[in-house]
Amino acid sequence: MSDKEADFKILKALASDADDIVALEHEYIECPWSEKDLTNALINPLYTFYKAEIGQETAGYIGVNWCLDEGNVCNVAVKKGYRRMGIGKELVFAVVEEARKRSVKRLYLEVNAFNVAAIALYEKLGFRTVYSRPRYYGEDTALVMMRETE
Ligand SMILES: CC(C)(COP(=O)(O)OP(=O)(O)OC[C@H]1O[C@@H](n2cnc3c(N)ncnc32)[C@H](O)[C@@H]1OP(=O)(O)O)[C@@H](O)C(=O)NCCC(=O)NCCS
């Protein structure tokens, strides 16, 4: 771990993490899921959520929906004060590892074409744009990115 990285742990998120995850989703995600949808997803076996924990604090999270041999990353966010410490990267790695365990071959995600930070993170981790959806976020284009898990 480099000295720029915080002392964080990546853990599977549970139903009891719903309040923290809903708060992060509503603070940082452009088109946030409702509290009800997130709470239901946290107890649905077709989803897996991970959280990054620093002490007692939830510093970030990621969610993924499993569909046969594909996984769709729902959202990932890291609290502002904890960015550029490798947390986002480790959250995505946790999903890649879980995908491998489940023999899931491909991971997909959608990102606003103007979201430079998220696109840089995903590209660093091997995701490539496979197509785009113009005007998906209001006037903004969504990029659909994919990576193989092997
Ligand atoms: C995108 C996000 C999750 C990244 O989290 P993070 O913990 O800061 O990411 P990491 O520290 O793991 O960064 C890993 C790499 O991604 C790239 N990266 C991350 N943030 C970046 C930025 N602001 N600008 C350029 N590259 C960036 C870099 O290559 C970085 O490696 P480096 O720090 O060694 O240069 C975070 O910025 C965030 O929560 N944004 C708001 C929510 C959001 O937009 N989520 C995505 C929705 S699709």
The ligand as a Tripos MOL2 file, in Angstrom:
@<TRIPOS>MOLECULE
LIG
   48    50     1     0     0
SMALL
NO_CHARGES

@<TRIPOS>ATOM
      1 C1        -14.9810    7.8460   -9.8610 C.3       1 LIG1
      2 C2        -14.6220    7.6530   -8.3930 C.3       1 LIG1
      3 C3        -15.4460    6.4900   -7.8230 C.3       1 LIG1
      4 C4        -13.1150    7.3100   -8.2990 C.3       1 LIG1
      5 O1        -12.8370    6.9190   -6.9550 O.3       1 LIG1
      6 P1        -11.3700    7.0660   -6.3220 P.3       1 LIG1
      7 O2        -11.3610    6.3110   -5.0450 O.co2     1 LIG1
      8 O3        -10.9830    8.5000   -6.2630 O.co2     1 LIG1
      9 O4        -10.4810    6.3260   -7.4310 O.3       1 LIG1
     10 P2         -8.9990    5.7300   -7.2060 P.3       1 LIG1
     11 O5         -8.2680    6.5120   -6.1860 O.co2     1 LIG1
     12 O6         -9.0870    4.2670   -7.0050 O.co2     1 LIG1
     13 O7         -8.3460    6.0410   -8.6400 O.3       1 LIG1
     14 C5         -7.7810    5.0150   -9.4380 C.3       1 LIG1
     15 C6         -7.3380    5.6350  -10.7400 C.3       1 LIG1
     16 O8         -8.4540    6.1760  -11.4610 O.3       1 LIG1
     17 C7         -8.0380    7.3750  -12.1450 C.3       1 LIG1
     18 N1         -8.7260    8.5560  -11.5650 N.ar      1 LIG1
     19 C8         -9.5100    8.5780  -10.4450 C.ar      1 LIG1
     20 N2         -9.9830    9.8400  -10.2570 N.ar      1 LIG1
     21 C9         -9.4920   10.6010  -11.2640 C.ar      1 LIG1
     22 C10        -9.6130   11.9770  -11.5990 C.ar      1 LIG1
     23 N3        -10.3420   12.8250  -10.8330 N.pl3     1 LIG1
     24 N4         -8.9920   12.4230  -12.7020 N.ar      1 LIG1
     25 C11        -8.2560   11.5940  -13.4850 C.ar      1 LIG1
     26 N5         -8.0800   10.2670  -13.2000 N.ar      1 LIG1
     27 C12        -8.7000    9.7840  -12.1110 C.ar      1 LIG1
     28 C13        -6.5370    7.4960  -11.9260 C.3       1 LIG1
     29 O9         -5.9090    6.7520  -12.9430 O.3       1 LIG1
     30 C14        -6.3960    6.8030  -10.5720 C.3       1 LIG1
     31 O10        -5.0990    6.3390  -10.3350 O.3       1 LIG1
     32 P3         -3.9800    7.3600   -9.6850 P.3       1 LIG1
     33 O11        -4.6250    8.0350   -8.5100 O.co2     1 LIG1
     34 O12        -2.8660    6.4340   -9.3150 O.co2     1 LIG1
     35 O13        -3.6540    8.3370  -10.7790 O.co2     1 LIG1
     36 C15       -14.8550    8.9610   -7.5700 C.3       1 LIG1
     37 O14       -14.2620   10.0520   -8.2430 O.3       1 LIG1
     38 C16       -16.3230    9.2820   -7.3270 C.2       1 LIG1
     39 O15       -16.9270    8.8070   -6.3630 O.2       1 LIG1
     40 N6        -16.9250   10.1200   -8.2030 N.am      1 LIG1
     41 C17       -18.3280   10.5300   -8.0100 C.3       1 LIG1
     42 C18       -19.2990    9.4040   -8.2900 C.3       1 LIG1
     43 C19       -19.1880    8.9090   -9.7080 C.2       1 LIG1
     44 O16       -19.0690    9.6850  -10.6480 O.2       1 LIG1
     45 N7        -19.2720    7.5680   -9.8610 N.am      1 LIG1
     46 C20       -19.2170    6.9240  -11.1550 C.3       1 LIG1
     47 C21       -20.5940    6.7870  -11.7020 C.3       1 LIG1
     48 S1        -20.5660    5.8820  -13.2590 S.3       1 LIG1
@<TRIPOS>BOND
     1     1     2 1
     2     2     3 1
     3     2     4 1
     4     2    36 1
     5     4     5 1
     6     5     6 1
     7     6     7 2
     8     6     8 1
     9     6     9 1
    10     9    10 1
    11    10    11 2
    12    10    12 1
    13    10    13 1
    14    13    14 1
    15    14    15 1
    16    15    16 1
    17    15    30 1
    18    16    17 1
    19    17    18 1
    20    17    28 1
    21    18    19 ar
    22    18    27 ar
    23    19    20 ar
    24    20    21 ar
    25    21    22 ar
    26    21    27 ar
    27    22    23 1
    28    22    24 ar
    29    24    25 ar
    30    25    26 ar
    31    26    27 ar
    32    28    29 1
    33    28    30 1
    34    30    31 1
    35    31    32 1
    36    32    33 2
    37    32    34 1
    38    32    35 1
    39    36    37 1
    40    36    38 1
    41    38    39 2
    42    38    40 1
    43    40    41 1
    44    41    42 1
    45    42    43 1
    46    43    44 2
    47    43    45 1
    48    45    46 1
    49    46    47 1
    50    47    48 1
@<TRIPOS>SUBSTRUCTURE
     1 LIG1         1 GROUP 0 **** ****
